[in-house]
Amino acid sequence: MKTQSWQKWILILTALSFFTVILLLPLFTVFYSALEQGIGLFLAALKEPEALAAIWLTIKVSLIVLPINIFIGVVMAWAIAYFDFKGKSLLTAPPLFHFTSGCRINVLTAVWVRWTLGSLVC
């Protein structure tokens, strides 16, 4: 079955609309709020010790969680691609895939980091 040109454009516009609403609109709102009173105040706030500590904490947690998420994601993708098991269709369903893999992995990894490396990270 060949995809019609108008169907392709509807799918592209739907994806771009979703991307805009889910990612770009909140990002724009955050930056607009931060820069509402001027860039000088924003830059001064970045020099505060609490802000620097929060930024450093974000970087440390990201550097710890990223390799763990990559490893678990690759293992899950390999298992889904090469094995047949009960519940596989639920894991690969588009609306549920993000929640069953990404969110669960992120929550479990964050809890594990807090329990095991809490004193180093925080």
Summary of the structure (lengths in Angstrom):
residues: 122
radius of gyration: 20.4
end to end distance: 55.0
largest distance: 60.0
contacts: 255
relative contact order: 0.06
helix: 86%
strand: 0%
